Amino acid sequence: MARYKNALRGHFIAEDADGTFATPPTKWLELAKWIQTVEADNNEETEDLAFYDGDGTPETDIISVAIGNTFSGFYDHDDPAQALVAEKEFETGEARKVWYKRVSADGEREWAGRATLSEIVIGGGDASAYETFECNLRWDSKPTMTPAFPEA
């Protein structure tokens, strides 16, 4: 079984062309430059239930799944992906919606769908430190999984 470095996993964002999120974009911006850490930020809602056809031991059912990632590193205002995130910093509601695509480290699969940008941090920290960059991307529903395709 092969092992892959985390840096080989791709994370991409894009604006929606017409506001409907009906058609995936053809141009994606990679969220990678100066990003040091990408953490899973998953939220699962569960319910424990016991049934008479069993022995009374509760079973856990997954009611909902919200999958996302938190990105942190240094801010580069010239990086197109970070600039898109920075543009959304003061926005609310639908203006915080973007396309989010994650490509597996082996390059064989990708997941894409509408997502919400949150927890945006542009700058901050010690005076002697570089500006920080942070954001959270969480899919709004189950993303579509497909074989990965080359970037245009």
C-alpha positions in Angstrom: 0.0 0.0 0.0 1.4 3.4 -1.0 1.7 6.3 1.4 1.4 9.9 0.2 2.5 13.2 1.7 -0.3 15.6 2.6 1.1 18.2 0.3 0.1 16.1 -2.7 -3.6 16.5 -1.8 -5.0 19.3 -3.8 -7.5 22.0 -2.6 -9.1 24.3 -5.1 -11.7 27.1 -5.0 -13.6 29.0 -7.6 -16.4 31.6 -7.9 -19.7 30.4 -9.4 -20.2 31.9 -12.9 -23.9 32.4 -12.7 -24.9 32.0 -9.1 -26.7 28.7 -9.6 -23.9 26.3 -8.9 -25.3 24.1 -11.7 -22.1 23.7 -13.7 -18.7 23.2 -12.2 -16.1 25.9 -13.2 -13.5 25.2 -15.8 -10.9 27.3 -14.0 -9.9 26.6 -10.4 -7.6 28.4 -8.0 -5.3 26.2 -5.9 -5.3 27.1 -2.2 -1.7 26.0 -1.4 0.8 28.9 -1.5 2.2 29.5 2.0 -0.4 27.2 3.5 1.3 25.2 6.2 -1.6 23.2 7.7 -4.8 21.8 6.4 -6.9 20.2 9.2 -10.1 18.2 8.8 -13.1 20.0 10.2 -15.8 17.4 10.1 -19.1 17.5 11.9 -21.2 14.4 12.3 -24.6 14.4 14.0 -25.4 11.0 15.6 -28.3 9.4 17.3 -28.0 6.3 19.5 -31.0 3.9 19.3 -31.7 0.5 20.8 -34.1 -2.0 19.3 -36.1 -5.0 20.5 -34.8 -7.2 17.7 -31.3 -6.8 19.1 -30.0 -7.2 22.7 -30.9 -3.7 23.8 -27.4 -2.3 23.1 -27.7 1.1 21.4 -26.6 1.4 17.8 -25.2 4.7 16.5 -26.9 6.1 13.4 -25.2 9.0 11.5 -27.9 11.6 10.9 -25.9 14.2 9.0 -22.3 14.8 7.9 -20.7 18.1 7.2 -17.2 17.7 5.8 -14.7 20.6 5.6 -11.2 21.7 6.1 -9.5 24.5 8.0 -6.5 26.2 6.2 -3.7 28.1 8.0 -0.5 29.7 6.9 0.8 33.0 5.7 -1.2 35.6 3.7 0.0 36.5 0.2 -2.2 39.2 -1.4 -0.8 38.3 -4.9 -2.0 34.7 -4.7 -5.3 34.4 -6.6 -6.9 31.8 -4.3 -6.0 33.8 -1.1 -7.2 37.0 -2.8 -10.6 35.4 -3.5 -10.9 34.4 0.2 -9.9 37.9 1.3 -12.5 39.4 -1.0 -15.2 37.4 1.0 -14.0 38.5 4.4 -16.7 41.1 5.0 -19.4 39.2 3.1 -22.4 37.3 4.5 -25.0 34.8 3.2 -24.8 33.7 -0.4 -21.7 36.0 -1.0 -19.7 33.5 1.1 -20.5 30.6 -1.2 -17.8 29.2 -3.5 -17.0 26.0 -5.4 -14.6 23.8 -3.4 -12.7 20.8 -5.0 -10.4 18.4 -3.2 -8.2 16.0 -5.1 -6.8 12.9 -3.5 -3.1 12.7 -2.9 -2.8 9.9 -5.5 -4.6 12.1 -8.1 -7.2 9.5 -8.8 -10.3 11.0 -7.3 -11.8 14.4 -6.7 -14.7 15.8 -4.8 -16.4 19.0 -5.8 -19.4 21.0 -4.8 -20.8 24.2 -3.3 -19.2 25.2 -0.1 -19.2 28.0 2.5 -16.2 30.0 3.4 -16.0 30.9 7.1 -13.6 31.9 9.9 -11.6 34.1 7.5 -8.5 35.6 9.1 -6.3 38.0 7.0 -3.3 39.3 9.0 -2.7 39.3 12.7 -0.1 38.2 15.2 3.2 39.6 16.4 4.6 42.8 14.8 7.7 40.8 13.7 5.7 37.9 12.2 4.4 37.5 8.7 0.7 38.2 8.1 -1.5 35.1 8.9 -4.0 33.5 6.7 -6.8 31.2 7.9 -10.2 30.1 6.5 -12.6 27.2 6.8 -14.2 25.6 3.8 -17.2 23.3 4.4 -19.3 21.6 1.7 -23.0 22.6 1.9 -24.0 19.1 0.8 -22.4 15.8 -0.2 -19.9 16.7 -3.0 -19.8 14.9 -6.3 -16.9 12.4 -6.5 -15.4 11.8 -9.9 -12.1 10.6 -11.4 -9.7 13.5 -11.3 -9.2 15.5 -14.5 -6.2 17.6 -15.5 -6.4 21.3 -14.6 -7.1 23.6 -17.4 
